[in-house]
């Protein structure tokens, strides 16, 4: 039996090693060609130059850990009809150049501690401002009123660069009409960017004089070309004139003046006739805004319409100053019920401006009186309550040091709407306060905000 020579064994080893190396190279090539995926921003792994999984480094997506989370500023619900609400929340994104196209949220509506409604959705959140989140026609449990609204924001995993925020869109013309019937808000919105915007969500929120939201609405626009405008319209099913005190809404006001016999003595010393009261009422009329309308009613034993609703403030003021008490009324009654009913009729007449709020300012020096055994005080209070519930705001002024303050408060729409003038000389300042409360001058209380995904950097 012959032995293998050393050089032959070494050659065999070399051949074997060479074969394995060749097969390894081929295997590696096959793997790289068919199976290898280089590190990228979509593999769900922390690799390459990433500072987080699929974010940071060379990835378009920004790591959430390096950003400030969104903050809820407020959330509220606005009733549309029984058991239906529009719900809105304002959410702040303080990140200067980062936003998310996928912010998931859940609205929760409560009656006390009981949750009576819920709505889940998803929206975009552009950078560097406060943006509304809106859900319309959210249904709640039958016969339940919403007393509290909460929004839960799910942590956003997808954050992308976006250099354009709330300043991309500008509302160049805002016109609110039909505030006391079916409100409609017409807006001309401008895309100030150099590129078109598509699939734009626009939310309009109306605030009262305290800065509290009273209603909101939403609409969508398919596209606004670069540096161009688009006309849009928001609508609401319920009047908002009574709750919005911005001067953008005019006022229709009826001035109801007690001319019963006792008004010839307002409690001053010496007693003063009604002249000072009429002078103050005339001054009030002249201080109304140009778009406001005013009508005048007087009442004693009966109520009488002196002027219908008109914007001729000067003529109406002079008519008020010329009023006088009929001597027959020295032994008459104070028919406050009829004064309320007649004033309400005037405010609901064809002359009423549907864009205007309705206001009744009533001046009297005492309790209502009537012939017979009618409970005229209770009847007056019930009439005032019904008128207020029908959308008319009532201001009541009690003249004289002995006026029944509880009665004056009972017919006013709120305690803040009840005023007391010991003498006619005190009326000018009271009428001035009422004039100031009818509308609040200054910046508009209507916020129109648009947002879109157009400006987010693409991730594919």
FENDAWO-V782490 format. One line per field, one symbol per residue. phi: phi as a letter, one per 20 degrees, with the letter a starting at -180 (. if undefined). burial: # if it has 24 or more other C-alpha atoms within 12 Angstrom, else .. A space follows every 10 residues. Layout:
phi = ???
burial = ???
//
This chain:
phi = .eeffgffff ffffffffff ffffffffff fffdcfdfgb ecemcebmef ebfmbmmeef fefffedeff cfeabbccfe bgmccecbcd cddeffcccc eceebcecdc dmeefdabbd bbbecfelad cedccdleec ggmddfdbcc cdefgeedcc fbeddfffdc eebccecmfd ccgcdecddd eefecfdcle eccdcddefe nefdabbcbc cfacfglccb eccdccecfc ffedefffdf cdcdeddfdf gfffbenfcf gdffgfffff fffgffeffg efdccccdbb fceceecefb eeffffffff fefbefgffg deddefgfff fffffffdff ffefedfdcd dddbdaffcb fndfefffff fffffffffe oeeddcdedo fdffffffff effbgfedcc dgcffefgff ffffgfefbd fpffddddcd bbegefffdc
burial = .......... .......... .......... .........# #........# .#####..## ####..#.## ##.####### ...####### ###.#.#### #.######## .....##### ..######## ########## ....##.### ###..##### ##.###.### #..####### #.######## ##...##..# #########. ..######## #.##....## ########## ########## ########## #######... ..######## #########. ########## ########## #.#..##.## #.###..... .######### ########.. .######### ########## ......#.## #.###.##.# ########## ..###.#### ###...#### ########.# #..##.#### ...####### #######...
//
